[in-house]
C-alpha cells in the first residue's frame, strides 16, 4: 500500500491564498516628516537623511487578512550630539499603532549619525545641554 502525504494539498492551497493576499496590497502612500526647527538648513539635512529610512507600513486586518494603511501621526523627540551621533530617541505622541511608532523610531536610528551640529545651532541650546533636542512629527496620511 502506497502512502501519500496528507498535508500537501492544504499547504499548496494555503500558499496560493497567501500569495493572493500579498498581491492585493495597495501601493504605500507617501508619508510626510515635519521637523519643528526646520528654519535652520541643518534640520533640513537631518530630515532628508531620515526620509529614505522611513516607510509607510500596512497593518494586517486580523479578520480579513487584508493589508491596510492607517492614518496616524507619531511625535518623536531625539537628541543629536555635537559630533552628529544620536544620543536618544523617544516617542512623545504615540500613533496608537506600535508598528507605526516603531518604524519612525527605527528610521531615526538607522539614519544616524547625522552631520555635526553647527556651532550656531549649539549656541541656541540651553546652558549645559549636551545635545540638540529635535522634535519631529511623522505623518502617515492616507489620500
N, C-alpha and C positions, 0 to 999 in steps of 0.2 A: 504494500500500500504506500503510495507516494504522499508525502506530507507537504502541503503548501503553506507558505507564511500567511497567517491570518490578518496581519496588520498592514499589508502592502497597500491595499485599496484605500483604507481610511487615511493613511498618510499621504497618498497621492492626492486624494480629494482635499485634505486639509492644506496641502501645499498649493494647490490650484486656487483655493479660496483666499489664502493669504496673498498670493501673487496678484489676484484681482483687487484686493483691498488696497495694496500698495500702489497699484497703478491708478487708483481713483483719487489719490492725494492731490489736491489742487496746488498750483504753484504758490509759494510763500509771498505774502505782501511785503513791501519794502518798509521795515520799521525805521523810526527816527530816533536820534540821540541828541539831546539838548544838554549842554554843559553851562551852568549858571555864570561862570566867569568868562564867557566867550568873548568879552570885549578886548582881551589881550590876545594877540596872534598865537601865543604859546598854547592856549587852551584849544584853539582850532587844530593845532598839531596833535594834541592829545586825543581829541575827538576823532580825527582822521586815522590815528594809529589804532584806536579801539574798533572802529567800524568794521574792518574786514574780519574781525574775530567774533562778530556777533551775528546771530541768525534768528529768524522767527520760527520757533519750533511749533509743531502741531500737537494738539492734545487728543489722544485717542478716546473716543466716546466708548465707555465700558459697555453700554447696551448694544450699540450697533457695530463697534469696531472701526468706525469711520474716523479718519483723522481730520480734526477741525482746528482752525486758527481762532484764537480768542482775543478779544480786545482787552488790553491790560497796560498798566503803567507801573514801572519799578523805579523807585527812588534809591539812589546809591550815594554814599559818601566814600571817597577814597583819598588816601594821603600819598603825596609824591615827595620824596626826599630831594634835597638839592641836587644830588647826582642823577636823579631821574628814576631811582628804584622805587618800587611800590612799598609803602610802609604798612598799609591796611586797606581793606575794602569791606564796607558794611552796608547791609540793606537798611535804609531808613524808612522806606514805604514799600511794603510787600504788594505784589500784584494779586495775591490770593492763589496763585499757581506756583508751586515750588519750582516746577520746570522752568518757568519764565524768569523767576528770581535767580535761579542757579545759572542760567545762560548769561544773564547780564553780569553777574559776579565773575564767571569764568572768562568772559570777553575781556574784562579789565585785567585780570591776572595774566591771561595769555598775551595781551598787548604790551605788558611791562617787559623790560624797563622803558621808560619814556625818555625823551630828550632831557638833558639837565635843565633845571628850573632857572630862568633868567634872574639876574640879581634884582632887577626892579620888581619882579613878582614876589621874590622872597622878602624884599624890604616892606611890602604891604602886609605881611603876615603879623599876627600878634607877637609881642615880645616872647622870646623863649620857645617859639614854635619850631619844631624840628622838621615839619613837613607842611606842604601846601594842601589844604583841605579842598577837594574838588567835589561839588555837588552836581550830580548828573541825573537826568530823567530819561529812562529808556522807555520809549513809547511803542507798544505793539498795537497798531491800528489796522483794523480790517476795513477795506474800502468796498 
